[in-house]
Amino acid sequence: MAQAALPLTALSEAQRTQALERWEIIRPAVEKHASQAQVARTHDIPPQYDPTLGQAL
């Protein structure tokens, strides 16, 4: 089950910066300008990448 989202005000400045950086990467896929696969190739993200582990699954 997914965790409840925290409001951005509950995050540290570093966490907000990281969230913005990640959003900028996935934004084209969310807004349907690119596929998830295209975004992954552009940013050299392997399939099934887990950002909490920093590696592919």
Backbone as CSV, one residue per row, in Angstrom:
resi,resn,N_x,N_y,N_z,CA_x,CA_y,CA_z,C_x,C_y,C_z
1,MET,0.837,-1.175,0.000,0.000,0.000,0.000,0.885,1.243,0.000
2,ALA,0.526,2.238,-0.760,1.323,3.461,-0.893,1.228,4.303,0.374
3,GLN,2.313,4.991,0.660,2.335,5.896,1.806,1.610,7.178,1.446
4,ALA,1.033,7.811,2.457,0.382,9.103,2.235,1.450,10.134,1.885
5,ALA,1.126,11.017,0.965,2.064,12.060,0.546,2.188,13.119,1.636
6,LEU,3.407,13.580,1.841,3.650,14.673,2.781,3.499,15.999,2.051
7,PRO,3.008,17.021,2.723,3.002,18.339,2.080,4.447,18.809,1.898
8,LEU,4.695,19.561,0.854,6.063,20.034,0.593,6.622,20.841,1.751
9,THR,5.759,21.495,2.511,6.227,22.291,3.652,6.805,21.419,4.758
10,ALA,6.508,20.116,4.741,7.032,19.206,5.755,8.426,18.699,5.394
11,LEU,8.877,18.999,4.188,10.180,18.527,3.722,11.260,19.566,3.968
12,SER,12.493,19.075,4.100,13.632,19.984,4.232,13.902,20.645,2.881
13,GLU,14.718,21.668,2.888,15.077,22.345,1.639,15.740,21.367,0.671
14,ALA,16.617,20.505,1.186,17.293,19.518,0.337,16.289,18.533,-0.265
15,GLN,15.310,18.118,0.524,14.293,17.197,0.019,13.417,17.858,-1.037
16,ARG,13.090,19.126,-0.844,12.291,19.847,-1.842,13.081,20.009,-3.133
17,THR,14.362,20.280,-3.010,15.222,20.402,-4.190,15.266,19.078,-4.946
18,GLN,15.422,17.980,-4.214,15.453,16.660,-4.844,14.116,16.350,-5.516
19,ALA,13.021,16.687,-4.869,11.693,16.457,-5.456,11.534,17.238,-6.757
20,LEU,11.988,18.484,-6.770,11.894,19.298,-7.982,12.751,18.710,-9.101
21,GLU,13.961,18.268,-8.761,14.833,17.660,-9.767,14.185,16.413,-10.365
22,ARG,13.578,15.599,-9.520,12.923,14.381,-10.003,11.697,14.718,-10.844
23,TRP,10.937,15.737,-10.413,9.762,16.159,-11.181,10.178,16.614,-12.575
24,GLU,11.268,17.377,-12.661,11.718,17.876,-13.957,12.091,16.727,-14.895
25,ILE,12.556,15.610,-14.327,12.891,14.446,-15.149,11.626,13.760,-15.655
26,ILE,10.648,13.539,-14.784,9.464,12.766,-15.183,8.358,13.598,-15.815
27,ARG,8.462,14.906,-15.736,7.394,15.783,-16.227,6.961,15.491,-17.667
28,PRO,7.891,15.289,-18.612,7.451,15.012,-19.989,6.549,13.773,-20.084
29,ALA,6.820,12.751,-19.284,5.983,11.550,-19.311,4.628,11.817,-18.664
30,VAL,4.620,12.567,-17.580,3.360,12.874,-16.892,2.461,13.722,-17.781
31,GLU,3.050,14.670,-18.483,2.274,15.568,-19.342,2.076,15.005,-20.750
32,LYS,2.455,13.745,-20.953,2.232,13.020,-22.212,3.004,13.582,-23.407
33,HIS,4.142,14.231,-23.139,4.983,14.724,-24.233,6.018,13.672,-24.645
34,ALA,6.216,12.685,-23.774,7.182,11.624,-24.040,6.739,10.377,-23.286
35,SER,7.174,9.229,-23.772,6.855,7.990,-23.061,7.811,7.830,-21.878
36,GLN,7.431,6.965,-20.949,8.319,6.682,-19.826,9.638,6.109,-20.331
37,ALA,9.568,5.281,-21.361,10.781,4.690,-21.923,11.699,5.764,-22.501
38,GLN,11.116,6.747,-23.200,11.931,7.836,-23.759,12.605,8.633,-22.644
39,VAL,11.864,8.923,-21.592,12.425,9.668,-20.459,13.564,8.870,-19.836
40,ALA,13.351,7.575,-19.644,14.384,6.728,-19.048,15.641,6.699,-19.911
41,ARG,15.468,6.554,-21.233,16.641,6.543,-22.127,17.372,7.877,-22.099
42,THR,16.632,8.971,-22.099,17.237,10.302,-22.103,18.106,10.529,-20.869
43,HIS,17.666,9.978,-19.740,18.365,10.216,-18.476,19.173,9.005,-18.012
44,ASP,19.366,8.030,-18.913,20.127,6.809,-18.599,19.625,6.131,-17.328
45,ILE,18.299,6.027,-17.204,17.685,5.356,-16.061,17.320,3.949,-16.511
46,PRO,17.858,2.918,-15.846,17.549,1.554,-16.266,16.095,1.187,-15.964
47,PRO,15.565,0.168,-16.662,14.202,-0.287,-16.358,14.107,-0.723,-14.900
48,GLN,12.967,-0.490,-14.295,12.701,-0.868,-12.910,13.705,-0.260,-11.943
49,TYR,14.083,0.970,-12.186,15.022,1.682,-11.322,14.348,2.047,-10.010
50,ASP,15.026,1.827,-8.894,14.508,2.199,-7.578,15.370,3.325,-7.024
51,PRO,14.857,4.567,-7.028,15.671,5.694,-6.568,16.056,5.594,-5.100
52,THR,15.296,4.843,-4.288,15.661,4.711,-2.874,16.885,3.822,-2.711
53,LEU,17.095,2.913,-3.667,18.274,2.054,-3.626,19.416,2.616,-4.460
54,GLY,19.084,3.500,-5.401,20.098,4.048,-6.288,20.578,3.045,-7.317
55,GLN,19.740,2.045,-7.612,20.139,1.017,-8.570,18.914,0.364,-9.184
56,ALA,19.166,-0.394,-10.240,18.084,-1.148,-10.872,17.718,-2.326,-9.985
57,LEU,16.484,-2.755,-10.088,16.031,-3.915,-9.307,16.459,-5.198,-9.967
